[in-house]
Amino acid sequence: MTTKEQFRPEDHPNDSFLLTTVVGSYPKPKWLNRAKELYQDPDHEFDAEDWQEAKDDAARLITDEHERAGLDVVVDGEMRRTEMVEFFAHRIEGYEFNGPVKVWGHNYFDKPSVVSEVEYDENWLVDEYEFTAAASDRPVKVPITGPYTLANWSFNEAYEDDEELAYDLADLVNEEIEKLVDAGARYIQIDEPALATTPDDHAIVGECLERIVADIPEEVRIGLHVCYGDYSRIYPEILEFPVDEFDLELANGDYEQLDVFKDPEFTKDLALGVCDAHVAEVESVEQIEENIKKGLEVVPPEQLVVSPDCGVKLLPREVAYGKMANMVEAARNVEEDIDAGNIDVERGAPAPADD
């Protein structure tokens, strides 16, 4: 049994199983942003307990939204998190913040500095995982920003180079995953968007992953999410990474890079982006079905996972929900077609008609 099969629902309607999930982030309810403003306003009596309750309510709401969409594996939409580096940097000993840095146009990023050796201080995500798992009957995935991105997107003022920093951070990620596994987590996703912009460092990411999975039980599913970039610069080398699944952003580029993964053979599970996270319109079920079939050109159904391209937090919430619901419906339809023999799973094409 692959690590994917353990997430098949007991009442799954088809023999084939294309696991459906999300990458991680999801639009926050507008009232949650308003609650944060109240909490940060010293003139208001909206205290830490009120702010905690607001985050709990949002996490329940979005987890339920994922369930209503029909997702096989849910996430709380990262309701408690800020930016993907900032959230973790606040919880790691050795980081400090010195104010926002201009990154492009009029956009600012609260880029942290590493000022001393990094150390594991407090749990990062265990409380988040336990809350979401208690709020849902479905399996829960835990996205974690990877050590390479945590190093690459910070000012390094303490280590000789980012590689050394990344390896120390990888050991901390490993420590956190061990605690998550003890809490019951079985699906961990490492997010390494920085690899898309610096693909020549894939060997560093590979070594980080070796450290991350050290002594993690085999039944724990480890995925790696890499945002859109020139995948030919990291493939097939990434097949050597010690992960079960690669989560790739291919819908955004209209699958122009699909052929990259056909030779040599893709030996891991492919979490294929079938909805564009950058387009604020809901793809039709039929369009998503065609996108899923593109994944079957690369891997058989047993190795295919279906998700959006990337986090969807910047989309209008009703659009994000529509994409999820249509994605699940499309996946179930494709499963039916596979079971009926209507799809040649070697090529993702309609099966040839009988003479």
C-alpha positions in Angstrom: 0.0 0.0 0.0 1.3 3.5 -0.8 1.1 6.2 1.8 -1.7 7.7 -0.3 -4.1 4.8 0.0 -4.4 5.3 3.8 -6.4 8.5 3.1 -9.1 6.8 0.9 -12.5 7.4 2.6 -14.4 4.3 3.7 -17.3 5.3 1.6 -15.3 6.3 -1.5 -17.6 5.6 -4.4 -15.1 4.3 -7.0 -12.3 1.7 -7.3 -9.9 4.3 -8.5 -8.8 6.9 -6.0 -7.5 10.3 -7.0 -6.9 12.0 -3.6 -8.2 15.6 -3.5 -6.7 18.2 -1.3 -5.4 21.8 -1.2 -1.9 23.2 -1.1 -2.5 25.1 2.1 -3.6 28.8 2.3 -7.2 29.8 1.8 -9.0 33.2 1.8 -9.5 34.5 5.3 -13.0 35.6 6.3 -13.2 39.4 6.2 -14.2 39.5 9.8 -11.0 37.8 10.9 -8.9 40.6 9.4 -11.2 43.1 11.3 -10.8 41.1 14.5 -7.0 41.3 14.1 -7.3 45.1 13.7 -9.3 45.3 16.9 -6.8 43.1 18.8 -3.9 45.4 17.6 -5.8 48.6 18.5 -4.8 49.6 22.1 -8.1 51.6 22.4 -10.2 48.5 22.1 -11.0 45.9 24.7 -10.6 43.1 22.2 -8.0 41.0 24.2 -5.8 37.9 23.5 -8.7 35.6 24.5 -11.0 37.2 22.0 -8.4 37.0 19.2 -7.8 33.3 20.0 -11.6 32.7 19.8 -11.7 34.5 16.4 -8.9 32.4 15.0 -10.5 29.2 16.3 -13.9 30.1 14.7 -12.2 30.9 11.4 -10.3 27.6 11.4 -13.5 25.7 12.1 -15.3 27.6 9.3 -12.7 26.9 6.6 -12.1 23.3 7.6 -15.9 22.8 7.3 -15.8 24.6 3.9 -13.2 22.1 2.7 -15.4 19.3 3.9 -18.4 20.7 2.1 -16.4 21.0 -1.1 -15.7 17.2 -0.7 -12.0 17.3 -0.2 -10.5 14.0 0.9 -7.7 15.7 3.0 -8.4 19.1 4.6 -6.3 22.0 5.9 -7.6 24.8 8.1 -6.6 27.3 5.4 -3.7 28.6 7.5 -6.1 30.8 9.4 -3.6 31.4 12.2 -0.6 32.1 10.0 0.8 35.3 8.6 3.3 35.2 5.8 5.0 31.8 5.3 8.4 32.8 6.6 7.3 35.4 9.2 5.0 32.9 11.0 7.8 30.4 11.6 10.6 33.0 12.3 8.6 34.3 15.2 8.7 30.8 16.7 12.4 30.0 16.1 15.1 31.2 18.5 17.8 33.1 16.6 15.5 35.2 14.4 14.6 38.9 14.9 12.5 41.4 13.0 13.7 45.0 12.1 10.7 46.2 10.1 9.3 45.7 6.6 11.5 45.5 3.5 10.4 46.7 0.0 10.4 43.6 -2.3 8.7 44.7 -5.5 6.5 47.6 -6.6 4.7 48.9 -3.6 4.8 45.6 -1.8 6.6 45.2 1.5 7.7 42.0 3.3 8.6 41.7 7.0 11.9 40.0 6.2 13.5 38.6 9.4 17.2 38.4 10.2 19.0 35.4 11.7 21.2 37.0 14.3 22.3 33.9 16.3 22.4 30.1 16.0 18.8 28.9 15.4 17.2 26.7 18.1 13.9 25.0 18.6 12.0 27.0 21.1 8.2 26.2 21.1 5.9 24.0 19.1 5.1 25.6 15.8 2.0 23.7 14.5 1.0 21.0 17.0 -1.8 23.0 18.5 -3.0 24.0 15.0 -3.0 20.4 13.9 -4.8 19.1 17.0 -7.5 21.7 16.7 -8.1 21.0 13.1 -8.1 17.2 13.6 -10.6 17.6 16.3 -12.8 19.8 14.2 -12.9 17.4 11.2 -13.7 13.7 10.6 -11.3 13.8 7.6 -7.5 13.4 7.5 -5.6 16.7 8.0 -2.5 17.8 6.0 0.1 20.0 7.7 2.0 22.4 5.4 5.4 23.6 6.8 7.6 26.2 5.1 10.8 24.4 4.3 14.2 25.2 5.7 15.7 26.2 2.4 13.1 28.9 1.9 13.3 29.9 5.6 17.0 30.5 5.1 16.8 32.0 1.6 14.1 34.6 2.4 15.9 35.9 5.5 18.9 38.1 6.2 21.7 35.7 7.3 23.8 37.6 9.9 25.0 34.5 11.9 26.1 31.7 9.6 28.9 31.5 7.1 26.4 30.8 4.3 22.7 30.0 3.7 23.5 26.3 3.2 24.8 25.9 6.7 21.7 27.8 8.0 19.3 25.7 6.0 20.8 22.5 7.4 20.3 23.7 11.0 16.8 24.7 10.2 16.1 21.3 8.6 17.0 19.7 11.9 14.4 22.0 13.6 11.8 21.0 11.0 12.5 17.4 11.7 12.0 18.0 15.5 8.6 19.7 14.7 7.5 16.8 12.5 8.3 14.3 15.2 6.0 16.2 17.5 3.3 16.4 14.9 3.5 12.6 14.2 3.3 12.0 18.0 0.1 14.1 17.9 -1.3 11.9 15.1 -0.3 13.7 11.9 0.2 11.4 8.9 0.5 13.9 6.0 3.2 16.6 6.0 3.9 19.0 3.1 7.2 20.9 2.9 6.8 24.2 1.0 10.0 25.3 -0.8 9.0 28.2 -3.1 12.5 29.5 -3.1 13.7 26.4 -5.0 11.7 27.7 -8.1 13.9 30.8 -8.2 17.2 29.2 -7.4 17.0 25.7 -9.0 20.7 25.1 -9.0 20.5 24.6 -5.3 18.4 21.4 -5.6 21.2 19.4 -3.9 21.0 21.6 -0.8 17.2 21.1 -0.7 17.8 17.3 -1.1 20.1 17.3 1.9 17.7 19.3 3.9 15.0 16.8 3.1 17.2 13.9 4.2 17.6 15.6 7.6 13.8 16.4 7.7 12.7 12.8 7.3 15.3 11.2 9.6 13.6 8.7 11.9 10.1 9.7 10.6 7.9 6.5 10.3 7.5 5.3 6.7 3.7 5.5 6.9 3.9 9.3 7.3 3.3 10.9 3.9 5.8 13.6 3.0 5.1 15.9 0.1 7.2 18.7 -1.4 5.5 21.8 -2.9 7.6 23.7 -5.5 6.0 26.8 -7.0 6.1 27.6 -10.7 9.6 27.8 -12.3 11.8 26.1 -14.9 11.2 22.6 -13.7 13.7 21.2 -16.3 16.4 22.6 -14.1 15.5 20.4 -11.2 14.1 17.3 -13.0 15.0 14.4 -12.8 17.3 15.2 -9.9 14.4 15.7 -7.5 13.4 12.0 -7.9 16.2 11.3 -5.6 14.6 13.4 -2.8 13.2 11.3 0.1 9.6 12.3 -0.3 6.4 10.5 -1.4 4.9 13.3 -3.4 5.8 16.3 -5.6 3.2 19.1 -5.6 3.8 21.1 -8.9 2.3 24.2 -10.3 1.5 23.3 -13.9 -2.0 24.8 -14.6 -0.5 28.3 -14.3 1.7 27.6 -17.4 -1.1 25.7 -19.3 0.9 22.5 -18.8 3.6 23.6 -21.2 6.2 21.9 -18.9 4.3 18.6 -18.7 6.7 16.7 -21.0 9.6 17.5 -18.6 8.3 14.9 -16.3 7.7 12.1 -18.8 11.4 11.2 -19.4 12.8 9.7 -17.3 9.7 8.0 -15.8 8.1 9.9 -12.9 8.6 7.5 -10.0 7.0 9.5 -7.2 3.4 10.5 -6.6 2.4 13.6 -8.6 0.2 16.2 -6.9 -1.0 18.0 -10.0 -2.2 21.6 -9.9 -5.5 21.4 -11.9 -6.9 24.9 -10.9 -5.0 28.1 -11.5 -4.6 29.9 -8.2 -3.9 33.2 -9.9 -7.1 33.4 -11.9 -10.2 34.7 -10.1 -12.7 32.6 -12.1 -13.9 29.1 -11.4 -12.9 26.5 -14.0 -15.7 24.3 -15.2 -15.8 20.7 -14.1 -15.2 19.7 -17.7 -12.0 21.8 -17.9 -10.7 20.4 -14.7 -11.4 16.9 -15.9 -9.2 17.6 -19.0 -6.5 18.9 -16.7 -6.6 15.8 -14.5 -6.2 13.7 -17.6 -2.9 15.5 -18.3 -1.6 14.1 -15.1 -2.4 10.6 -16.3 0.0 11.2 -19.2 2.8 11.3 -16.6 1.7 8.8 -13.9 -0.9 6.1 -13.4 -4.0 6.8 -11.3 -2.3 5.2 -8.2 0.3 7.9 -8.2 -1.9 10.9 -9.0 -3.2 13.5 -6.5 -5.4 16.4 -7.4 -5.1 19.9 -6.0 -5.0 23.6 -6.9 -1.7 25.0 -8.3 -0.8 26.8 -5.2 -2.3 28.4 -2.1 -5.5 30.2 -2.9 -5.5 32.9 -0.2 -5.5 35.8 -2.7 -8.7 34.7 -4.4 -12.2 35.8 -3.5 -13.5 33.2 -1.1 -16.5 32.2 -3.2 -14.1 31.6 -6.1 -11.8 29.5 -4.0 -14.7 27.4 -2.8 -16.1 27.0 -6.4 -12.7 25.8 -7.6 -12.5 23.2 -4.8 -16.0 21.9 -5.3 -15.6 21.6 -9.1 -12.2 20.0 -8.6 -13.6 17.3 -6.4 -16.5 16.6 -8.8 -14.1 16.4 -11.7 -11.9 14.0 -9.8 -14.8 11.7 -9.1 -15.9 11.8 -12.7 -12.4 10.9 -14.0 -12.3 8.0 -11.5 -15.6 6.7 -12.9 -14.2 7.0 -16.4 -11.0 5.1 -15.4 -13.1 2.3 -13.8 -15.3 2.1 -16.8 -12.3 1.7 -19.1 -13.1 5.0 -20.9 -9.6 6.4 -20.3 -6.4 4.9 -21.5 -4.5 5.5 -18.2 -1.2 5.1 -20.0 -1.8 8.3 -21.9 -4.7 10.1 -20.2 -6.6 9.9 -23.5 -10.0 8.4 -24.3 -9.8 4.6 -24.7 -9.9 3.4 -28.3 -13.3 2.3 -29.4 -14.0 -1.4 -29.9 -14.1 -2.5 -33.6 
